[in-house]
Amino acid sequence: MRSEIITYMRGLALGTFNVSDEVPRNESAEPLYMKNPKTIYADIAQFEDTPFLATLGSLSIHAKTTTVNVYFSVDAKNVPNNYDSLVSSMLDARDLNTTEGFNDRSAEVSTSIEADMLVTQVSLSYTKLR
């Protein structure tokens, strides 16, 4: 899913933002999105496999959730004009891969202020029953 999300982000009207192929941190675990404002980074996909329905027999149904977190930062005192529309468009990435049979798709945005930077994290989750 990470590559599909990166491709989707590159197709957006980014204005002064860029999309990187790199993961959002370097070898020493420093966040690259803090060093490179206005650069969008998609993290490696995280997987969670949880029981969804157990039957009396040996059959059980699991929910496999794939989550990709996307990060970027901007100057908190001078937020770009297209910030809101960019975040809104990024949330629409939850609708990627409609043919994959996902039963649930969700997107969530969280923000924080770190060292005068507004850090935005968009979490995109895709769940499939199996």
C-alpha positions as CSV (number, residue, x, y, z in Angstrom):
1,M,0.0,0.0,0.0
2,R,2.9,2.4,0.7
3,S,3.8,2.6,-3.0
4,E,0.2,3.2,-4.0
5,I,-0.1,6.0,-1.5
6,I,3.1,7.6,-2.7
7,T,1.9,7.5,-6.3
8,Y,-1.5,8.9,-5.2
9,M,0.3,11.8,-3.3
10,R,2.4,12.6,-6.3
11,G,-0.8,13.1,-8.4
12,L,-2.2,15.7,-6.0
13,A,-2.0,19.5,-6.5
14,L,0.9,19.9,-4.1
15,G,1.8,23.5,-4.7
16,T,5.2,24.0,-2.9
17,F,5.1,20.5,-1.3
18,N,7.2,17.5,-2.5
19,V,6.8,13.8,-2.0
20,S,9.8,11.6,-1.0
21,D,10.3,7.9,-1.6
22,E,12.3,7.7,1.6
23,V,10.9,6.5,4.9
24,P,10.3,9.4,7.4
25,R,13.5,8.9,9.5
26,N,17.2,8.4,8.9
27,E,19.6,5.8,10.3
28,S,19.8,7.5,13.7
29,A,15.9,7.6,13.9
30,E,15.7,11.4,13.4
31,P,12.5,12.4,11.7
32,L,13.4,13.7,8.2
33,Y,10.1,15.6,7.9
34,M,11.5,18.0,10.6
35,K,14.7,18.5,8.6
36,N,12.8,18.9,5.3
37,P,9.7,20.9,5.8
38,K,7.0,20.6,3.1
39,T,8.2,17.2,2.1
40,I,5.7,14.4,2.5
41,Y,7.0,11.0,3.7
42,A,5.1,7.7,3.8
43,D,6.2,5.2,6.5
44,I,6.5,1.5,6.0
45,A,3.2,-0.3,6.3
46,Q,2.2,-1.8,9.6
47,F,0.1,-4.9,9.8
48,E,-2.3,-6.1,12.4
49,D,-4.1,-9.5,12.3
50,T,-6.9,-9.7,14.9
51,P,-9.6,-12.3,15.5
52,F,-12.9,-11.0,14.2
53,L,-15.2,-14.0,14.6
54,A,-14.6,-17.4,16.2
55,T,-17.0,-20.3,15.6
56,L,-17.6,-23.4,17.7
57,G,-15.5,-25.4,15.1
58,S,-12.0,-24.6,14.1
59,L,-13.1,-21.9,11.7
60,S,-12.2,-18.3,12.6
61,I,-12.3,-15.1,10.7
62,H,-9.6,-12.6,11.1
63,A,-9.4,-8.9,10.3
64,K,-6.1,-8.0,8.7
65,T,-5.5,-4.2,8.9
66,T,-2.7,-2.5,6.9
67,T,-1.8,1.0,8.2
68,V,0.4,3.5,6.5
69,N,1.3,6.7,8.3
70,V,2.1,9.8,6.2
71,Y,4.1,12.7,7.8
72,F,5.0,16.2,6.8
73,S,5.8,19.5,8.6
74,V,5.4,23.2,7.9
75,D,6.4,26.4,9.7
76,A,3.7,26.8,12.4
77,K,3.8,30.6,12.1
78,N,3.4,30.6,8.3
79,V,1.1,27.7,7.3
80,P,0.8,27.5,3.4
81,N,-2.5,28.5,1.9
82,N,-3.1,25.0,0.4
83,Y,-2.6,23.2,3.7
84,D,-6.2,22.4,4.4
85,S,-7.0,21.3,0.8
86,L,-3.8,19.1,0.8
87,V,-4.8,17.4,4.0
88,S,-8.3,16.9,2.7
89,S,-7.0,15.4,-0.5
90,M,-4.7,13.1,1.5
91,L,-7.6,11.8,3.5
92,D,-9.2,10.7,0.2
93,A,-6.4,8.2,-0.1
94,R,-8.5,5.9,2.0
95,D,-10.4,5.1,-1.2
96,L,-7.4,3.6,-3.0
97,N,-7.5,0.1,-4.4
98,T,-11.3,-0.4,-4.5
99,T,-10.7,-3.8,-6.2
100,E,-8.7,-5.2,-3.3
101,G,-11.8,-6.2,-1.3
102,F,-11.2,-4.1,1.8
103,N,-14.1,-4.2,4.2
104,D,-13.2,-1.1,6.0
105,R,-11.1,2.0,5.2
106,S,-10.3,4.8,7.5
107,A,-8.2,7.9,7.6
108,E,-7.3,10.0,10.6
109,V,-5.3,13.3,11.0
110,S,-3.3,14.4,14.0
111,T,-1.1,17.4,14.4
112,S,1.4,18.6,16.9
113,I,3.8,21.5,17.4
114,E,7.5,20.6,17.6
115,A,10.2,23.2,17.6
116,D,8.1,25.8,15.8
117,M,6.9,23.3,13.2
118,L,3.4,22.1,12.7
119,V,3.8,18.3,12.2
120,T,0.9,16.5,10.5
121,Q,0.4,12.8,10.5
122,V,-2.2,11.2,8.3
123,S,-3.0,7.5,9.2
124,L,-4.5,5.5,6.4
125,S,-5.9,2.1,7.4
126,Y,-7.3,-0.7,5.2
127,T,-9.0,-3.7,6.7
128,K,-9.9,-7.0,5.0
129,L,-11.7,-9.9,6.5
130,R,-10.1,-13.3,5.9
